[in-house]
């Protein structure tokens, strides 16, 4: 299914640019040829049914990914920001014996009991020439439910969980995104997100390949360079986490003309602060819309779209996906009531790799329990109120961190905020806020606490607000709330 989409795009317009990165660009015909070359190398280097990829967002990743699938392997994209000990857990859990990579990551891979296959050492230029003389191999004989990709979601927790995604999961999710957002092959994508991340993999590889649209990869997020690429490549579709948009907004040299070509600027992966939303509208005349998804849902669940935009929501489910709020007894809640959001549809994962107990814990019949608290209104729009596991219980009252973060974000000196709970002997838990001030701004924790006082019920008021120059982040820039406890 996935390889066929690549071949179909190459058949439609073989000479059109398919992918580019800072080093080169390839047409669709050349991308297929490079994938065929890497298919041969995958089959030669490992007999294991799974193969690892540790590569930046680039032409190399795209070709190796499809080459691995074409070799009838399950592809395992690896997070190169993890420490060797964390990667060792992923390698052991997945059972891979080969990782296709580049020498830049040699030190990271050296301690691992796995063979590193460096793209620089492969005779790819020679092989590309020879491949012209060979017949094109048939696409792999796969079924819709065959395992295509395993994405690891918790490598930094010491207990890596591999999310098993099928051909149907991924191909169907890409098609659903295309239908919902009315995307075409004429759109030009900017691939900023890491492709080892579920958001980047689907939005910036599977979707443009299915469309036959050009994607320009940015291996490393460098602010001025990204804005320059948007303008130079006349990018029309970009998807980032909110932290990236916040950084772009802080770039003083950026102008409205830089963003003139952008039709869709989608924010996902974390909540979009009101200040960033307003800043893009006021400064660049661009409306940031939100999407919602999880690794376990391939990942896209819903999209807020320019023609049906509803501020503060993550839009409505994409085609064939259903979302319902449930209470703690797994009973469906009426429209407009807050509960745990559950997702059903062809995008829901096959399960966690070799972890039936963990799989059973998040599945209730056809429904995947997201762990996100939210509301589905009468029109199908979804509003996220917080994470169930991040729920703070203060003196028996439920407090959702996102509500306090929304208030903190309204302060003119605040660039970003995050809220967690802290154990308290008298009230069970109390609220603690963390804030990153805007560049050139000074603000104290006491001032921020006072700012919240008339906007929140007393039990929701942060016991303290800690001001820091930055907060711990994951590979996409998302704030890692579990690590905020280290600063208490």
LINRAFEN-V763107 format. One line per field, one symbol per residue. phi: phi as a letter, one per 40 degrees, with the letter a starting at -180 (. if undefined). A space follows every 10 residues. Layout:
BEGIN
phi=???
END
This chain:
BEGIN
phi=.ccdcccccc ccacccccba acbaabcccc ccccccccdc cccccacccb bcbbaccadd cdccdccccc cgbccbcbcc cccdcccccc ccccgcbabc abcdbdcccd cccaccbccc cccccccccc cccbcccccc cbbdcccbab bcbbcccgbc bcccbcdcdc cccccccccc cfcbcccbcb cccccccdcc dccbbccccc cgccbbcbcb cbdccccccd cccfcbbbbb cdcccccccc ccccbcccbc cccbbbbaga cccdccdccc cccbfbccbb bbaadcbgbc babcbdcbcb dgbbgbdcdg bbbacbcccg ccccdgbcac cbbbicccdc iccfbccccc cbbbgccccc gccabbcccg cbbcbicdcc dbbbfgccbb ddcccccdcc cccccaaabb bbcaccbgab cbbbbbccdg bbabcccccc ccdcbbddcc cdcabbcbca bcbcccgccc cccccccc
END
